[in-house]
């Protein structure tokens, strides 16, 4: 991700927050988290595989 992508994302988020208030900000945060997670997965594949497996086990419900 290039620095201008982050800057553009912040500008668009600020404009959306000014006009639409909180619902757009929540949607932008979700998109940002997913985008960041995807970037980390492609940038550090082995580390994120381990992190994803650990989170999957922690979030799994039920007993064994």
N, C-alpha and C positions, 0 to 999 in steps of 0.2 A: 504494500500500500504506500503510495507516494504522499508526501506532506500536503500537496494541494488537494488530495482527496479528503483528508481529514479536515482541512480548512473549509472546503466547500460543504462538507457534511455539517460542520458547526454553523455556517452561515444559513444553510437551508433549515436546520433545526431551530435556530433563533427566529427566523422569519415565521416558521410554522407555529412556534410557541407564542409569538406576538399576536397572530391572527386567530389561531384555533385553540389556544391554551393547552391544557394537560393531555387530552386524548392523543393528539398528534405526537406529543413528546414521549408518551409511553410507547407508541408504535415505533417511533424513531429509535428509542432505546433498545427495543427488541430486535430491530433490524441491525443496529450497531453491534449488539452482542453476537448475533448469528454470523454477521460478517467477520467479526474479529475471531470467533471460534473457527470459522472456515479458513481464515488466513493462517491461524496458528496450526491447523491441521495440515495445510500444505507446506508450511515453512518448517515445522518440526514434526514429521510424521510419526517417528517412533515414540517420542515423548507423549504426543497427543493420543496415540493408541493406548498407552498405559493409563493416561488420565481418563480417557473415555471408558476403559474397562473398569477402573476403580469407581467412577461415578455411576456406571451402570449397576455395579454390585451394591453400592450404597443406596441407590434409588429403587432397587428391586424390592417389591413387597412380597410378603408371604414367608413361610417357613420352608426349610429344606426337608 
